[in-house]
Amino acid sequence: MASYSVLHGSVALITLQNPPVNALSAAVRAGITDAVQRTLKDPQVTSVVICGQNGRFCGGADIREFGGSMSGPPLVPMINAIEAMDKPVVAAIEGVALGGGLELALGCHYRIAHRQALVGLPEVTLGLLPAAGGSQRLPRLIGLPAALDLITTGKHILASEALKLGIVDQVTDGNALNMAVEFARRIVGKPLDPRRISTLPCPSPPDVDFLLDRVLAQVRKRARGALAPVACVGALRAAVFLPFAQGMEKERELMGALFDSGQARALQYAFFSQRLVSQLENHCCYWARYGLVPRHIAPEEILERCLYALTNEGFNILQDGMAAGPEDIDAIYVFGYGWPRHRGGPMFHAGQVGLARVLEKLEHYQHKHPDVPYLKPSPLLRRLVAAGSPAVQKWREFLNKDRVHSQL
Ligand SMILES: CCCCCC/C=C/CC(=O)SCCNC(=O)CCNC(=O)[C@H](O)C(C)(C)COP(=O)(O)OP(=O)(O)OC[C@H]1O[C@@H](n2cnc3c(N)ncnc32)[C@H](O)[C@@H]1OP(=O)(O)O
């Protein structure tokens, strides 16, 4: 939800309330929409400040809502309505203004931030693009090159850097909310048209096509096969060449293709997995408090059972003639599945660990879990170990001559 109050008799304060990061859930969007209506109707109110509860402006759209059916007021019209207001609206940014949170702030007429606050459009890291106007407003505010950098990487930057880029108007080491309220009182009556970012042209260099093509090639190389960075460049191209309203249509169209994609689901799953893992320690405290004895599983066991089962399947694939050699499997993992290049690929890595050790571990885990078929060591792995664990480049010599021809 969002609370509404009036300070000094004339400054409406809209406070986003959705701990811990004040994500823009349906209830928060409804609260903001209602509060905007109240400020418009209240003749005493001459300016507006939007802030987040507990020193955090907003962590963006509520990612947990993405999996289900989205309800409540949509973000885009809400932000457009804020920008269109005839009373100045100031975003008081403390903590974070990320994703939809920064897009909300870009719909405001001014942005005042704490120096240490983090801002950014990290949607690309979730397989998305900034589709609440961010891909169209940010380049209009700070120019195409800087917007391309921020949006295609999704990086978070400090407000002090955002000030240099022109994303925020002022920073403070003190209380950003107090500063924003004082600022809001002072700017009443100043013209708002130049502050509506959607009405600005998009500053871009003369060789704009060259720049867009170069960045497109870079993102394709950096994140092979990833859809979102490519879509981000497409949305920014629209910001340069199309008027705002048409650019917004393009932004929406590109987001439509990403929103339900497997890549977006995977990246959002990874976001929450990362946080769950970091909470493991707290779970242990919980178990201890209730007298439960957790089964101890060493992190190496999890890693080894995943990794060695994977390489074991690689040996079976080689044995069955589905791949011509270990290099085929490694190339698929490095280039297709993001296996760290400096580790060569799973088959090369098995060679580095030592085939005898991989075999020993598989035998150990198979003994413990005889019902798990993929822990059963491959005959090819046994043959290689028996032959003294030759280097990966020699494995082809040990493949059965009569195996089915490779499909690769
Ligand atoms: C066609 C549809 C149109 C839709 C258009 C609108 C689209 C908008 C796109 C977006 O805005 S996508 C979201 C963009 N925002 C982000 O990517 C930020 C994600 N969050 C973070 O990076 C970090 O959480 C943080 C904000 C920097 C805070 O970090 P900190 O280390 O302090 O805390 P965490 O442990 O990471 O998080 C605490 C807690 O909060 C949950 N959470 C964080 N952000 C969100 C979020 N945006 N939505 C939902 N939940 C969020 C996080 O999962 C933790 O909760 P948990 O229960 O412990 O897991």
The ligand as a Tripos MOL2 file, in Angstrom:
@<TRIPOS>MOLECULE
LIG
   59    61     1     0     0
SMALL
NO_CHARGES

@<TRIPOS>ATOM
      1 C1          3.9240   -6.5180  -19.3290 C.3       1 LIG1
      2 C2          4.2800   -6.2540  -17.8910 C.3       1 LIG1
      3 C3          4.7630   -4.8490  -17.6540 C.3       1 LIG1
      4 C4          5.5310   -4.7460  -16.3910 C.3       1 LIG1
      5 C5          6.2830   -3.4470  -16.4320 C.3       1 LIG1
      6 C6          7.0990   -3.1660  -15.2270 C.3       1 LIG1
      7 C7          8.3600   -3.8880  -15.1850 C.2       1 LIG1
      8 C8          9.2330   -3.5300  -14.2920 C.2       1 LIG1
      9 C9         10.4020   -4.3270  -14.1840 C.3       1 LIG1
     10 C10        11.0210   -4.3120  -12.7920 C.2       1 LIG1
     11 O1         10.9750   -3.3970  -12.0410 O.2       1 LIG1
     12 S1         11.7420   -5.7720  -12.4640 S.3       1 LIG1
     13 C11        12.4360   -5.5140  -10.8830 C.3       1 LIG1
     14 C12        13.6490   -4.6810  -10.9660 C.3       1 LIG1
     15 N1         14.2820   -4.6340   -9.6670 N.am      1 LIG1
     16 C13        15.3060   -5.3770   -9.3660 C.2       1 LIG1
     17 O2         15.8270   -6.1290  -10.1480 O.2       1 LIG1
     18 C14        15.8120   -5.2460   -7.9540 C.3       1 LIG1
     19 C15        15.8890   -6.5980   -7.3280 C.3       1 LIG1
     20 N2         16.3360   -6.5080   -5.9570 N.am      1 LIG1
     21 C16        17.6220   -6.3180   -5.6190 C.2       1 LIG1
     22 O3         18.5050   -6.1480   -6.4260 O.2       1 LIG1
     23 C17        17.9230   -6.3620   -4.1710 C.3       1 LIG1
     24 O4         16.9250   -7.0890   -3.5310 O.3       1 LIG1
     25 C18        18.0040   -4.9520   -3.5110 C.3       1 LIG1
     26 C19        16.7440   -4.1280   -3.8000 C.3       1 LIG1
     27 C20        19.2420   -4.2140   -4.0240 C.3       1 LIG1
     28 C21        18.1000   -5.1070   -1.9710 C.3       1 LIG1
     29 O5         19.2100   -5.9440   -1.6880 O.3       1 LIG1
     30 P1         19.4120   -6.5080   -0.2020 P.3       1 LIG1
     31 O6         20.6710   -7.3150   -0.2580 O.co2     1 LIG1
     32 O7         19.3170   -5.4380    0.7710 O.co2     1 LIG1
     33 O8         18.1670   -7.4550    0.0630 O.3       1 LIG1
     34 P2         17.7440   -8.8110   -0.6520 P.3       1 LIG1
     35 O9         18.0710   -9.9470    0.2560 O.co2     1 LIG1
     36 O10        18.2530   -8.8760   -2.0170 O.co2     1 LIG1
     37 O11        16.1700   -8.6290   -0.7400 O.3       1 LIG1
     38 C22        15.3840   -8.5410    0.4470 C.3       1 LIG1
     39 C23        14.0710   -9.2300    0.1570 C.3       1 LIG1
     40 O12        13.3540   -8.4630   -0.7920 O.3       1 LIG1
     41 C24        12.9990   -9.3030   -1.9010 C.3       1 LIG1
     42 N3         12.9900   -8.4740   -3.1010 N.ar      1 LIG1
     43 C25        13.9390   -7.6250   -3.5090 C.ar      1 LIG1
     44 N4         13.5710   -7.0090   -4.6040 N.ar      1 LIG1
     45 C26        12.3410   -7.4570   -4.9140 C.ar      1 LIG1
     46 C27        11.4300   -7.1650   -5.9610 C.ar      1 LIG1
     47 N5         11.6750   -6.2680   -6.9030 N.pl3     1 LIG1
     48 N6         10.2690   -7.8280   -5.9700 N.ar      1 LIG1
     49 C28         9.9790   -8.7300   -5.0170 C.ar      1 LIG1
     50 N7         10.7970   -9.0520   -3.9830 N.ar      1 LIG1
     51 C29        11.9710   -8.4060   -3.9550 C.ar      1 LIG1
     52 C30        14.0800  -10.3610   -1.9270 C.3       1 LIG1
     53 O13        13.6320  -11.4950   -2.6010 O.3       1 LIG1
     54 C31        14.2610  -10.6000   -0.4400 C.3       1 LIG1
     55 O14        13.1500  -11.3550    0.0240 O.3       1 LIG1
     56 P3         13.3350  -12.8650    0.4640 P.3       1 LIG1
     57 O15        12.0070  -13.2660    0.9870 O.co2     1 LIG1
     58 O16        14.4140  -12.8240    1.4770 O.co2     1 LIG1
     59 O17        13.7170  -13.5810   -0.7970 O.co2     1 LIG1
@<TRIPOS>BOND
     1     1     2 1
     2     2     3 1
     3     3     4 1
     4     4     5 1
     5     5     6 1
     6     6     7 1
     7     7     8 2
     8     8     9 1
     9     9    10 1
    10    10    11 2
    11    10    12 1
    12    12    13 1
    13    13    14 1
    14    14    15 1
    15    15    16 1
    16    16    17 2
    17    16    18 1
    18    18    19 1
    19    19    20 1
    20    20    21 1
    21    21    22 2
    22    21    23 1
    23    23    24 1
    24    23    25 1
    25    25    26 1
    26    25    27 1
    27    25    28 1
    28    28    29 1
    29    29    30 1
    30    30    31 2
    31    30    32 1
    32    30    33 1
    33    33    34 1
    34    34    35 2
    35    34    36 1
    36    34    37 1
    37    37    38 1
    38    38    39 1
    39    39    40 1
    40    39    54 1
    41    40    41 1
    42    41    42 1
    43    41    52 1
    44    42    43 ar
    45    42    51 ar
    46    43    44 ar
    47    44    45 ar
    48    45    46 ar
    49    45    51 ar
    50    46    47 1
    51    46    48 ar
    52    48    49 ar
    53    49    50 ar
    54    50    51 ar
    55    52    53 1
    56    52    54 1
    57    54    55 1
    58    55    56 1
    59    56    57 2
    60    56    58 1
    61    56    59 1
@<TRIPOS>SUBSTRUCTURE
     1 LIG1         1 GROUP 0 **** ****
